[in-house]
């Protein structure tokens, strides 16, 4: 195969033209890998993958909204508890604080789940397959007892 054929297939100039050309080679434009092979390496995300990420985003936004509203409520309930000096009011404050802490933990968990979902969506599907070899031994209980005792009959 000649240089011209190889160069034309790869979309390049033949080496003979490049060497004979007196142009400044520093002005030549370099292509990125995505520009060169973008049509060959396409990741098509499935509806299920994108839907699970959207669901995680929605849950995360809901938790964030609850946390913001809870913070505002906590400030008001603390002021009410201070004014009333009621033990029940302080109990409500502590319950709300515990609930907000749990919501913050859930928020962090949703972030981690989203990260794993996106990583799994972008991971190659071939890596998930593994060869499993199961060795099954089908033996009756009498045969098993004989094997354990060492009887060969």
VENWO-V896587 format. One record per pair of residues at least 24 apart in sequence whose ideal C-beta (glycine too) atoms are under 8 Angstrom apart, sorted by the first residue. I is the first residue (numbers start at 1). J is the second residue. D is the distance in Angstrom with one decimal. If there is no record, write none. Layout:
I | J | D
I | J | D
//
This chain:
11 | 36 | 8.0
43 | 122 | 6.6
45 | 121 | 5.8
49 | 117 | 7.4
49 | 120 | 7.8
49 | 121 | 4.2
50 | 121 | 7.7
52 | 117 | 5.5
53 | 114 | 6.4
53 | 117 | 5.3
53 | 118 | 6.3
53 | 121 | 6.9
56 | 110 | 5.9
56 | 113 | 5.5
56 | 114 | 4.5
56 | 117 | 6.0
57 | 114 | 6.9
59 | 110 | 5.6
60 | 107 | 6.6
60 | 110 | 4.2
60 | 111 | 6.8
60 | 114 | 6.8
63 | 103 | 5.7
63 | 106 | 5.4
63 | 107 | 4.7
63 | 110 | 6.3
64 | 107 | 6.3
66 | 103 | 5.5
67 | 100 | 6.4
67 | 103 | 5.1
67 | 104 | 6.3
67 | 107 | 6.5
70 | 96 | 6.5
70 | 99 | 6.8
70 | 100 | 4.6
70 | 103 | 6.6
71 | 100 | 7.1
74 | 100 | 6.6
//
